[in-house]
Amino acid sequence: MRTATAYAAPRPGFGLLTLIYLVAGGIVAATHHYWDHLNTAKQVGSALLATVLWPLIFLGINLHIH
């Protein structure tokens, strides 16, 4: 009789590095006032873009959606 070998299958999801990246993005976006006054969908979109693409803010790129 054969027994199945147990192994851990890779699982998709967020890792610690992804979490650190997003927290850093949130902090950078907040310090550049992207999270202030979220009244419209454009402002929310700008804040989310700034959180995910935060290294571009350091290059001087404006991520506000107009």
PQR file of N, CA, C, O and H, with PARSE charges and radii, in Angstrom:
ATOM      1  N   MET A   1       0.833  -1.162   0.000 -0.4000 1.5000
ATOM      2  CA  MET A   1       0.000   0.000   0.000 -0.0000 2.0000
ATOM      3  C   MET A   1       0.889   1.241   0.000  0.5500 1.7000
ATOM      4  O   MET A   1       1.880   1.312   0.728 -0.5500 1.4000
ATOM      5  N   ARG A   2       0.516   2.222  -0.833 -0.4000 1.5000
ATOM      6  CA  ARG A   2       1.274   3.467  -0.923 -0.0000 2.0000
ATOM      7  C   ARG A   2       0.667   4.518  -0.005  0.5500 1.7000
ATOM      8  O   ARG A   2      -0.550   4.600   0.161 -0.5500 1.4000
ATOM      9  H   ARG A   2      -0.288   2.165  -1.424  0.4000 1.0000
ATOM     10  N   THR A   3       1.535   5.308   0.577 -0.4000 1.5000
ATOM     11  CA  THR A   3       1.056   6.428   1.381 -0.0000 2.0000
ATOM     12  C   THR A   3       1.429   7.724   0.667  0.5500 1.7000
ATOM     13  O   THR A   3       2.485   7.824   0.043 -0.5500 1.4000
ATOM     14  H   THR A   3       2.524   5.241   0.443  0.4000 1.0000
ATOM     15  N   ALA A   4       0.574   8.678   0.769 -0.4000 1.5000
ATOM     16  CA  ALA A   4       0.824   9.969   0.128 -0.0000 2.0000
ATOM     17  C   ALA A   4       1.857  10.748   0.939  0.5500 1.7000
ATOM     18  O   ALA A   4       1.847  10.740   2.170 -0.5500 1.4000
ATOM     19  H   ALA A   4      -0.284   8.596   1.276  0.4000 1.0000
ATOM     20  N   THR A   5       2.726  11.404   0.225 -0.4000 1.5000
ATOM     21  CA  THR A   5       3.724  12.241   0.874 -0.0000 2.0000
ATOM     22  C   THR A   5       3.118  13.613   1.129  0.5500 1.7000
ATOM     23  O   THR A   5       2.590  14.247   0.217 -0.5500 1.4000
ATOM     24  H   THR A   5       2.734  11.411  -0.775  0.4000 1.0000
ATOM     25  N   ALA A   6       3.197  14.054   2.346 -0.4000 1.5000
ATOM     26  CA  ALA A   6       2.648  15.356   2.702 -0.0000 2.0000
ATOM     27  C   ALA A   6       3.677  16.442   2.396  0.5500 1.7000
ATOM     28  O   ALA A   6       4.854  16.326   2.738 -0.5500 1.4000
ATOM     29  H   ALA A   6       3.627  13.539   3.087  0.4000 1.0000
ATOM     30  N   TYR A   7       3.205  17.481   1.753 -0.4000 1.5000
ATOM     31  CA  TYR A   7       4.061  18.628   1.503 -0.0000 2.0000
ATOM     32  C   TYR A   7       3.203  19.880   1.517  0.5500 1.7000
ATOM     33  O   TYR A   7       1.989  19.829   1.319 -0.5500 1.4000
ATOM     34  H   TYR A   7       2.249  17.575   1.476  0.4000 1.0000
ATOM     35  N   ALA A   8       3.850  20.982   1.751 -0.4000 1.5000
ATOM     36  CA  ALA A   8       3.138  22.254   1.799 -0.0000 2.0000
ATOM     37  C   ALA A   8       3.073  22.827   0.394  0.5500 1.7000
ATOM     38  O   ALA A   8       4.103  23.111  -0.218 -0.5500 1.4000
ATOM     39  H   ALA A   8       4.836  21.024   1.911  0.4000 1.0000
ATOM     40  N   ALA A   9       1.886  22.992  -0.104 -0.4000 1.5000
ATOM     41  CA  ALA A   9       1.700  23.587  -1.425 -0.0000 2.0000
ATOM     42  C   ALA A   9       1.863  25.101  -1.318  0.5500 1.7000
ATOM     43  O   ALA A   9       1.475  25.702  -0.317 -0.5500 1.4000
ATOM     44  H   ALA A   9       1.050  22.761   0.393  0.4000 1.0000
ATOM     45  N   PRO A  10       2.433  25.708  -2.341 -0.5600 1.5000
ATOM     46  CA  PRO A  10       2.550  27.166  -2.297  0.2800 2.0000
ATOM     47  C   PRO A  10       1.162  27.799  -2.325  0.5500 1.7000
ATOM     48  O   PRO A  10       0.275  27.361  -3.057 -0.5500 1.4000
ATOM     49  N   ARG A  11       0.998  28.826  -1.522 -0.4000 1.5000
ATOM     50  CA  ARG A  11      -0.303  29.474  -1.467 -0.0000 2.0000
ATOM     51  C   ARG A  11      -0.150  30.933  -1.876  0.5500 1.7000
ATOM     52  O   ARG A  11       0.778  31.617  -1.446 -0.5500 1.4000
ATOM     53  H   ARG A  11       1.718  29.182  -0.928  0.4000 1.0000
ATOM     54  N   PRO A  12      -1.059  31.392  -2.701 -0.5600 1.5000
ATOM     55  CA  PRO A  12      -0.990  32.807  -3.067  0.2800 2.0000
ATOM     56  C   PRO A  12      -1.442  33.672  -1.899  0.5500 1.7000
ATOM     57  O   PRO A  12      -2.251  33.249  -1.074 -0.5500 1.4000
ATOM     58  N   GLY A  13      -0.928  34.845  -1.842 -0.4000 1.5000
ATOM     59  CA  GLY A  13      -1.324  35.745  -0.763 -0.0000 2.0000
ATOM     60  C   GLY A  13      -0.270  36.808  -0.548  0.5500 1.7000
ATOM     61  O   GLY A  13       0.694  36.924  -1.306 -0.5500 1.4000
ATOM     62  H   GLY A  13      -0.270  35.189  -2.512  0.4000 1.0000
ATOM     63  N   PHE A  14      -0.475  37.567   0.486 -0.4000 1.5000
ATOM     64  CA  PHE A  14       0.447  38.637   0.810 -0.0000 2.0000
ATOM     65  C   PHE A  14       1.515  38.140   1.769  0.5500 1.7000
ATOM     66  O   PHE A  14       1.230  37.446   2.745 -0.5500 1.4000
ATOM     67  H   PHE A  14      -1.258  37.473   1.101  0.4000 1.0000
ATOM     68  N   GLY A  15       2.726  38.506   1.473 -0.4000 1.5000
ATOM     69  CA  GLY A  15       3.822  38.181   2.369 -0.0000 2.0000
ATOM     70  C   GLY A  15       4.167  39.361   3.241  0.5500 1.7000
ATOM     71  O   GLY A  15       3.576  40.434   3.125 -0.5500 1.4000
ATOM     72  H   GLY A  15       2.958  39.069   0.681  0.4000 1.0000
ATOM     73  N   LEU A  16       5.106  39.156   4.095 -0.4000 1.5000
ATOM     74  CA  LEU A  16       5.538  40.204   5.008 -0.0000 2.0000
ATOM     75  C   LEU A  16       6.124  41.392   4.243  0.5500 1.7000
ATOM     76  O   LEU A  16       5.902  42.543   4.618 -0.5500 1.4000
ATOM     77  H   LEU A  16       5.585  38.284   4.190  0.4000 1.0000
ATOM     78  N   LEU A  17       6.866  41.117   3.182 -0.4000 1.5000
ATOM     79  CA  LEU A  17       7.469  42.189   2.396 -0.0000 2.0000
ATOM     80  C   LEU A  17       6.404  43.053   1.727  0.5500 1.7000
ATOM     81  O   LEU A  17       6.548  44.274   1.661 -0.5500 1.4000
ATOM     82  H   LEU A  17       7.046  40.182   2.877  0.4000 1.0000
ATOM     83  N   THR A  18       5.346  42.434   1.235 -0.4000 1.5000
ATOM     84  CA  THR A  18       4.241  43.180   0.632 -0.0000 2.0000
ATOM     85  C   THR A  18       3.556  44.060   1.661  0.5500 1.7000
ATOM     86  O   THR A  18       3.212  45.206   1.373 -0.5500 1.4000
ATOM     87  H   THR A  18       5.230  41.442   1.288  0.4000 1.0000
ATOM     88  N   LEU A  19       3.361  43.537   2.840 -0.4000 1.5000
ATOM     89  CA  LEU A  19       2.735  44.309   3.909 -0.0000 2.0000
ATOM     90  C   LEU A  19       3.593  45.515   4.286  0.5500 1.7000
ATOM     91  O   LEU A  19       3.068  46.613   4.472 -0.5500 1.4000
ATOM     92  H   LEU A  19       3.640  42.606   3.074  0.4000 1.0000
ATOM     93  N   ILE A  20       4.887  45.326   4.400 -0.4000 1.5000
ATOM     94  CA  ILE A  20       5.803  46.420   4.728 -0.0000 2.0000
ATOM     95  C   ILE A  20       5.782  47.476   3.628  0.5500 1.7000
ATOM     96  O   ILE A  20       5.784  48.673   3.915 -0.5500 1.4000
ATOM     97  H   ILE A  20       5.314  44.434   4.250  0.4000 1.0000
ATOM     98  N   TYR A  21       5.762  47.037   2.366 -0.4000 1.5000
ATOM     99  CA  TYR A  21       5.718  47.950   1.221 -0.0000 2.0000
ATOM    100  C   TYR A  21       4.452  48.816   1.266  0.5500 1.7000
ATOM    101  O   TYR A  21       4.522  50.028   1.064 -0.5500 1.4000
ATOM    102  H   TYR A  21       5.760  46.065   2.133  0.4000 1.0000
ATOM    103  N   LEU A  22       3.298  48.196   1.530 -0.4000 1.5000
ATOM    104  CA  LEU A  22       2.039  48.930   1.560 -0.0000 2.0000
ATOM    105  C   LEU A  22       1.949  49.868   2.765  0.5500 1.7000
ATOM    106  O   LEU A  22       1.393  50.961   2.656 -0.5500 1.4000
ATOM    107  H   LEU A  22       3.241  47.211   1.694  0.4000 1.0000
ATOM    108  N   VAL A  23       2.483  49.458   3.897 -0.4000 1.5000
ATOM    109  CA  VAL A  23       2.496  50.344   5.071 -0.0000 2.0000
ATOM    110  C   VAL A  23       3.390  51.548   4.792  0.5500 1.7000
ATOM    111  O   VAL A  23       3.022  52.677   5.116 -0.5500 1.4000
ATOM    112  H   VAL A  23       2.935  48.570   3.986  0.4000 1.0000
ATOM    113  N   ALA A  24       4.548  51.322   4.201 -0.4000 1.5000
ATOM    114  CA  ALA A  24       5.433  52.435   3.841 -0.0000 2.0000
ATOM    115  C   ALA A  24       4.737  53.354   2.841  0.5500 1.7000
ATOM    116  O   ALA A  24       4.851  54.575   2.943 -0.5500 1.4000
ATOM    117  H   ALA A  24       4.846  50.404   3.938  0.4000 1.0000
ATOM    118  N   GLY A  25       4.018  52.782   1.876 -0.4000 1.5000
ATOM    119  CA  GLY A  25       3.278  53.581   0.908 -0.0000 2.0000
ATOM    120  C   GLY A  25       2.195  54.416   1.559  0.5500 1.7000
ATOM    121  O   GLY A  25       1.992  55.575   1.196 -0.5500 1.4000
ATOM    122  H   GLY A  25       3.925  51.790   1.793  0.4000 1.0000
ATOM    123  N   GLY A  26       1.508  53.835   2.510 -0.4000 1.5000
ATOM    124  CA  GLY A  26       0.483  54.591   3.231 -0.0000 2.0000
ATOM    125  C   GLY A  26       1.066  55.748   4.008  0.5500 1.7000
ATOM    126  O   GLY A  26       0.476  56.827   4.063 -0.5500 1.4000
ATOM    127  H   GLY A  26       1.673  52.894   2.804  0.4000 1.0000
ATOM    128  N   ILE A  27       2.216  55.529   4.606 -0.4000 1.5000
ATOM    129  CA  ILE A  27       2.876  56.595   5.369 -0.0000 2.0000
ATOM    130  C   ILE A  27       3.350  57.709   4.441  0.5500 1.7000
ATOM    131  O   ILE A  27       3.148  58.889   4.727 -0.5500 1.4000
ATOM    132  H   ILE A  27       2.695  54.652   4.561  0.4000 1.0000
ATOM    133  N   VAL A  28       3.982  57.333   3.331 -0.4000 1.5000
ATOM    134  CA  VAL A  28       4.461  58.341   2.377 -0.0000 2.0000
ATOM    135  C   VAL A  28       3.289  59.116   1.788  0.5500 1.7000
ATOM    136  O   VAL A  28       3.351  60.340   1.673 -0.5500 1.4000
ATOM    137  H   VAL A  28       4.147  56.374   3.099  0.4000 1.0000
ATOM    138  N   ALA A  29       2.223  58.414   1.413 -0.4000 1.5000
ATOM    139  CA  ALA A  29       1.051  59.092   0.850 -0.0000 2.0000
ATOM    140  C   ALA A  29       0.416  60.025   1.875  0.5500 1.7000
ATOM    141  O   ALA A  29      -0.044  61.110   1.518 -0.5500 1.4000
ATOM    142  H   ALA A  29       2.173  57.420   1.506  0.4000 1.0000
ATOM    143  N   ALA A  30       0.383  59.623   3.125 -0.4000 1.5000
ATOM    144  CA  ALA A  30      -0.199  60.470   4.168 -0.0000 2.0000
ATOM    145  C   ALA A  30       0.658  61.707   4.414  0.5500 1.7000
ATOM    146  O   ALA A  30       0.121  62.794   4.626 -0.5500 1.4000
ATOM    147  H   ALA A  30       0.756  58.741   3.414  0.4000 1.0000
ATOM    148  N   THR A  31       1.966  61.562   4.389 -0.4000 1.5000
ATOM    149  CA  THR A  31       2.831  62.718   4.623 -0.0000 2.0000
ATOM    150  C   THR A  31       2.805  63.693   3.452  0.5500 1.7000
ATOM    151  O   THR A  31       3.174  64.857   3.608 -0.5500 1.4000
ATOM    152  H   THR A  31       2.402  60.679   4.216  0.4000 1.0000
ATOM    153  N   HIS A  32       2.372  63.229   2.278 -0.4000 1.5000
ATOM    154  CA  HIS A  32       2.233  64.110   1.121 -0.0000 2.0000
ATOM    155  C   HIS A  32       0.773  64.505   0.894  0.5500 1.7000
ATOM    156  O   HIS A  32       0.414  64.987  -0.181 -0.5500 1.4000
ATOM    157  H   HIS A  32       2.072  62.284   2.151  0.4000 1.0000
ATOM    158  N   HIS A  33      -0.058  64.301   1.904 -0.4000 1.5000
ATOM    159  CA  HIS A  33      -1.443  64.771   1.956 -0.0000 2.0000
ATOM    160  C   HIS A  33      -2.366  64.123   0.921  0.5500 1.7000
ATOM    161  O   HIS A  33      -3.344  64.746   0.507 -0.5500 1.4000
ATOM    162  H   HIS A  33       0.234  63.910   2.777  0.4000 1.0000
ATOM    163  N   TYR A  34      -2.087  62.912   0.500 -0.4000 1.5000
ATOM    164  CA  TYR A  34      -2.989  62.211  -0.407 -0.0000 2.0000
ATOM    165  C   TYR A  34      -4.204  61.651   0.328  0.5500 1.7000
ATOM    166  O   TYR A  34      -5.242  61.424  -0.294 -0.5500 1.4000
ATOM    167  H   TYR A  34      -1.292  62.406   0.836  0.4000 1.0000
ATOM    168  N   TRP A  35      -4.100  61.427   1.618 -0.4000 1.5000
ATOM    169  CA  TRP A  35      -5.208  60.863   2.392 -0.0000 2.0000
ATOM    170  C   TRP A  35      -6.051  61.927   3.074  0.5500 1.7000
ATOM    171  O   TRP A  35      -6.932  61.590   3.866 -0.5500 1.4000
ATOM    172  H   TRP A  35      -3.257  61.611   2.123  0.4000 1.0000
ATOM    173  N   ASP A  36      -5.805  63.213   2.789 -0.4000 1.5000
ATOM    174  CA  ASP A  36      -6.610  64.290   3.361 -0.0000 2.0000
ATOM    175  C   ASP A  36      -7.825  64.562   2.478  0.5500 1.7000
ATOM    176  O   ASP A  36      -7.708  64.582   1.252 -0.5500 1.4000
ATOM    177  H   ASP A  36      -5.090  63.486   2.146  0.4000 1.0000
ATOM    178  N   HIS A  37      -8.967  64.767   3.081 -0.4000 1.5000
ATOM    179  CA  HIS A  37     -10.187  65.191   2.395 -0.0000 2.0000
ATOM    180  C   HIS A  37     -10.588  64.253   1.262  0.5500 1.7000
ATOM    181  O   HIS A  37     -10.582  64.650   0.097 -0.5500 1.4000
ATOM    182  H   HIS A  37      -9.061  64.751   4.076  0.4000 1.0000
ATOM    183  N   LEU A  38     -10.927  63.039   1.587 -0.4000 1.5000
ATOM    184  CA  LEU A  38     -11.356  62.053   0.590 -0.0000 2.0000
ATOM    185  C   LEU A  38     -12.865  62.184   0.369  0.5500 1.7000
ATOM    186  O   LEU A  38     -13.652  61.454   0.971 -0.5500 1.4000
ATOM    187  H   LEU A  38     -10.932  62.716   2.533  0.4000 1.0000
ATOM    188  N   ASN A  39     -13.256  63.110  -0.488 -0.4000 1.5000
ATOM    189  CA  ASN A  39     -14.666  63.375  -0.735 -0.0000 2.0000
ATOM    190  C   ASN A  39     -15.166  62.826  -2.060  0.5500 1.7000
ATOM    191  O   ASN A  39     -16.366  62.600  -2.213 -0.5500 1.4000
ATOM    192  H   ASN A  39     -12.617  63.704  -0.977  0.4000 1.0000
ATOM    193  N   THR A  40     -14.279  62.606  -3.023 -0.4000 1.5000
ATOM    194  CA  THR A  40     -14.694  62.132  -4.338 -0.0000 2.0000
ATOM    195  C   THR A  40     -13.937  60.860  -4.696  0.5500 1.7000
ATOM    196  O   THR A  40     -12.943  60.504  -4.063 -0.5500 1.4000
ATOM    197  H   THR A  40     -13.304  62.790  -2.900  0.4000 1.0000
ATOM    198  N   ALA A  41     -14.433  60.188  -5.727 -0.4000 1.5000
ATOM    199  CA  ALA A  41     -13.768  58.971  -6.193 -0.0000 2.0000
ATOM    200  C   ALA A  41     -12.372  59.278  -6.734  0.5500 1.7000
ATOM    201  O   ALA A  41     -11.469  58.452  -6.608 -0.5500 1.4000
ATOM    202  H   ALA A  41     -15.241  60.477  -6.241  0.4000 1.0000
ATOM    203  N   LYS A  42     -12.186  60.446  -7.331 -0.4000 1.5000
ATOM    204  CA  LYS A  42     -10.862  60.836  -7.837 -0.0000 2.0000
ATOM    205  C   LYS A  42      -9.855  60.972  -6.699  0.5500 1.7000
ATOM    206  O   LYS A  42      -8.700  60.568  -6.834 -0.5500 1.4000
ATOM    207  H   LYS A  42     -12.920  61.118  -7.433  0.4000 1.0000
ATOM    208  N   GLN A  43     -10.291  61.538  -5.589 -0.4000 1.5000
ATOM    209  CA  GLN A  43      -9.397  61.696  -4.444 -0.0000 2.0000
ATOM    210  C   GLN A  43      -9.048  60.351  -3.824  0.5500 1.7000
ATOM    211  O   GLN A  43      -7.911  60.135  -3.404 -0.5500 1.4000
ATOM    212  H   GLN A  43     -11.229  61.867  -5.479  0.4000 1.0000
ATOM    213  N   VAL A  44     -10.015  59.452  -3.764 -0.4000 1.5000
ATOM    214  CA  VAL A  44      -9.748  58.104  -3.247 -0.0000 2.0000
ATOM    215  C   VAL A  44      -8.805  57.372  -4.190  0.5500 1.7000
ATOM    216  O   VAL A  44      -7.876  56.697  -3.747 -0.5500 1.4000
ATOM    217  H   VAL A  44     -10.939  59.628  -4.105  0.4000 1.0000
ATOM    218  N   GLY A  45      -9.046  57.505  -5.495 -0.4000 1.5000
ATOM    219  CA  GLY A  45      -8.162  56.872  -6.484 -0.0000 2.0000
ATOM    220  C   GLY A  45      -6.747  57.403  -6.402  0.5500 1.7000
ATOM    221  O   GLY A  45      -5.787  56.639  -6.496 -0.5500 1.4000
ATOM    222  H   GLY A  45      -9.801  58.053  -5.855  0.4000 1.0000
ATOM    223  N   SER A  46      -6.611  58.704  -6.226 -0.4000 1.5000
ATOM    224  CA  SER A  46      -5.282  59.303  -6.077 -0.0000 2.0000
ATOM    225  C   SER A  46      -4.572  58.771  -4.846  0.5500 1.7000
ATOM    226  O   SER A  46      -3.377  58.477  -4.891 -0.5500 1.4000
ATOM    227  H   SER A  46      -7.391  59.325  -6.149  0.4000 1.0000
ATOM    228  N   ALA A  47      -5.307  58.645  -3.744 -0.4000 1.5000
ATOM    229  CA  ALA A  47      -4.718  58.140  -2.509 -0.0000 2.0000
ATOM    230  C   ALA A  47      -4.271  56.687  -2.671  0.5500 1.7000
ATOM    231  O   ALA A  47      -3.195  56.313  -2.204 -0.5500 1.4000
ATOM    232  H   ALA A  47      -6.277  58.884  -3.708  0.4000 1.0000
ATOM    233  N   LEU A  48      -5.085  55.877  -3.323 -0.4000 1.5000
ATOM    234  CA  LEU A  48      -4.708  54.472  -3.540 -0.0000 2.0000
ATOM    235  C   LEU A  48      -3.515  54.357  -4.483  0.5500 1.7000
ATOM    236  O   LEU A  48      -2.612  53.555  -4.247 -0.5500 1.4000
ATOM    237  H   LEU A  48      -5.959  56.181  -3.701  0.4000 1.0000
ATOM    238  N   LEU A  49      -3.508  55.160  -5.554 -0.4000 1.5000
ATOM    239  CA  LEU A  49      -2.358  55.153  -6.459 -0.0000 2.0000
ATOM    240  C   LEU A  49      -1.085  55.577  -5.739  0.5500 1.7000
ATOM    241  O   LEU A  49      -0.029  54.972  -5.924 -0.5500 1.4000
ATOM    242  H   LEU A  49      -4.241  55.812  -5.745  0.4000 1.0000
ATOM    243  N   ALA A  50      -1.185  56.611  -4.926 -0.4000 1.5000
ATOM    244  CA  ALA A  50      -0.017  57.093  -4.189 -0.0000 2.0000
ATOM    245  C   ALA A  50       0.488  56.049  -3.206  0.5500 1.7000
ATOM    246  O   ALA A  50       1.692  55.952  -2.969 -0.5500 1.4000
ATOM    247  H   ALA A  50      -2.043  57.103  -4.776  0.4000 1.0000
ATOM    248  N   THR A  51      -0.421  55.268  -2.633 -0.4000 1.5000
ATOM    249  CA  THR A  51      -0.010  54.229  -1.685 -0.0000 2.0000
ATOM    250  C   THR A  51       0.720  53.103  -2.403  0.5500 1.7000
ATOM    251  O   THR A  51       1.716  52.588  -1.894 -0.5500 1.4000
ATOM    252  H   THR A  51      -1.399  55.347  -2.826  0.4000 1.0000
ATOM    253  N   VAL A  52       0.240  52.717  -3.570 -0.4000 1.5000
ATOM    254  CA  VAL A  52       0.857  51.597  -4.294 -0.0000 2.0000
ATOM    255  C   VAL A  52       2.110  52.040  -5.054  0.5500 1.7000
ATOM    256  O   VAL A  52       3.089  51.298  -5.130 -0.5500 1.4000
ATOM    257  H   VAL A  52      -0.569  53.135  -3.984  0.4000 1.0000
ATOM    258  N   LEU A  53       2.076  53.245  -5.611 -0.4000 1.5000
ATOM    259  CA  LEU A  53       3.195  53.726  -6.440 -0.0000 2.0000
ATOM    260  C   LEU A  53       4.038  54.770  -5.712  0.5500 1.7000
ATOM    261  O   LEU A  53       4.551  55.700  -6.334 -0.5500 1.4000
ATOM    262  H   LEU A  53       1.281  53.848  -5.550  0.4000 1.0000
ATOM    263  N   TRP A  54       4.181  54.618  -4.405 -0.4000 1.5000
ATOM    264  CA  TRP A  54       4.849  55.627  -3.589 -0.0000 2.0000
ATOM    265  C   TRP A  54       6.282  55.951  -3.976  0.5500 1.7000
ATOM    266  O   TRP A  54       6.704  57.080  -3.724 -0.5500 1.4000
ATOM    267  H   TRP A  54       3.765  53.863  -3.900  0.4000 1.0000
ATOM    268  N   PRO A  55       7.066  55.057  -4.567 -0.5600 1.5000
ATOM    269  CA  PRO A  55       8.427  55.489  -4.957  0.2800 2.0000
ATOM    270  C   PRO A  55       8.416  56.610  -5.997  0.5500 1.7000
ATOM    271  O   PRO A  55       9.364  57.391  -6.077 -0.5500 1.4000
ATOM    272  N   LEU A  56       7.338  56.692  -6.800 -0.4000 1.5000
ATOM    273  CA  LEU A  56       7.255  57.757  -7.800 -0.0000 2.0000
ATOM    274  C   LEU A  56       7.095  59.132  -7.163  0.5500 1.7000
ATOM    275  O   LEU A  56       7.480  60.141  -7.753 -0.5500 1.4000
ATOM    276  H   LEU A  56       6.568  56.057  -6.735  0.4000 1.0000
ATOM    277  N   ILE A  57       6.535  59.172  -5.977 -0.4000 1.5000
ATOM    278  CA  ILE A  57       6.387  60.452  -5.277 -0.0000 2.0000
ATOM    279  C   ILE A  57       7.758  61.031  -4.971  0.5500 1.7000
ATOM    280  O   ILE A  57       7.953  62.243  -5.062 -0.5500 1.4000
ATOM    281  H   ILE A  57       6.222  58.352  -5.498  0.4000 1.0000
ATOM    282  N   PHE A  58       8.710  60.177  -4.609 -0.4000 1.5000
ATOM    283  CA  PHE A  58      10.066  60.648  -4.312 -0.0000 2.0000
ATOM    284  C   PHE A  58      10.784  61.146  -5.560  0.5500 1.7000
ATOM    285  O   PHE A  58      11.757  61.895  -5.466 -0.5500 1.4000
ATOM    286  H   PHE A  58       8.551  59.192  -4.535  0.4000 1.0000
ATOM    287  N   LEU A  59      10.304  60.728  -6.727 -0.4000 1.5000
ATOM    288  CA  LEU A  59      10.884  61.212  -7.983 -0.0000 2.0000
ATOM    289  C   LEU A  59      10.224  62.506  -8.449  0.5500 1.7000
ATOM    290  O   LEU A  59      10.581  63.041  -9.498 -0.5500 1.4000
ATOM    291  H   LEU A  59       9.515  60.119  -6.804  0.4000 1.0000
ATOM    292  N   GLY A  60       9.274  63.005  -7.683 -0.4000 1.5000
ATOM    293  CA  GLY A  60       8.627  64.259  -7.996 -0.0000 2.0000
ATOM    294  C   GLY A  60       7.410  64.147  -8.888  0.5500 1.7000
ATOM    295  O   GLY A  60       6.928  65.156  -9.401 -0.5500 1.4000
ATOM    296  H   GLY A  60       8.984  62.570  -6.830  0.4000 1.0000
ATOM    297  N   ILE A  61       6.902  62.942  -9.082 -0.4000 1.5000
ATOM    298  CA  ILE A  61       5.735  62.732  -9.937 -0.0000 2.0000
ATOM    299  C   ILE A  61       4.477  62.952  -9.115  0.5500 1.7000
ATOM    300  O   ILE A  61       4.327  62.389  -8.031 -0.5500 1.4000
ATOM    301  H   ILE A  61       7.294  62.122  -8.665  0.4000 1.0000
ATOM    302  N   ASN A  62       3.566  63.781  -9.640 -0.4000 1.5000
ATOM    303  CA  ASN A  62       2.319  64.088  -8.993 -0.0000 2.0000
ATOM    304  C   ASN A  62       1.307  62.997  -9.350  0.5500 1.7000
ATOM    305  O   ASN A  62       1.032  62.781 -10.530 -0.5500 1.4000
ATOM    306  H   ASN A  62       3.687  64.238 -10.521  0.4000 1.0000
ATOM    307  N   LEU A  63       0.760  62.319  -8.366 -0.4000 1.5000
ATOM    308  CA  LEU A  63      -0.179  61.225  -8.609 -0.0000 2.0000
ATOM    309  C   LEU A  63      -1.621  61.628  -8.371  0.5500 1.7000
ATOM    310  O   LEU A  63      -2.488  60.759  -8.282 -0.5500 1.4000
ATOM    311  H   LEU A  63       0.984  62.495  -7.407  0.4000 1.0000
ATOM    312  N   HIS A  64      -1.906  62.920  -8.264 -0.4000 1.5000
ATOM    313  CA  HIS A  64      -3.282  63.385  -8.123 -0.0000 2.0000
ATOM    314  C   HIS A  64      -4.003  63.217  -9.459  0.5500 1.7000
ATOM    315  O   HIS A  64      -3.498  63.639 -10.499 -0.5500 1.4000
ATOM    316  H   HIS A  64      -1.202  63.627  -8.336  0.4000 1.0000
ATOM    317  N   ILE A  65      -5.174  62.607  -9.428 -0.4000 1.5000
ATOM    318  CA  ILE A  65      -5.997  62.436 -10.622 -0.0000 2.0000
ATOM    319  C   ILE A  65      -6.810  63.705 -10.804  0.5500 1.7000
ATOM    320  O   ILE A  65      -7.498  64.148  -9.885 -0.5500 1.4000
ATOM    321  H   ILE A  65      -5.584  62.264  -8.584  0.4000 1.0000
ATOM    322  N   HIS A  66      -6.729  64.289 -11.992 -0.4000 1.5000
ATOM    323  CA  HIS A  66      -7.469  65.538 -12.267 -0.0000 2.0000
ATOM    324  C   HIS A  66      -8.588  65.288 -13.238  0.5500 1.7000
ATOM    325  O   HIS A  66      -9.319  66.215 -13.590 -0.5500 1.4000
ATOM    326  H   HIS A  66      -6.170  63.929 -12.739  0.4000 1.0000
TER
END
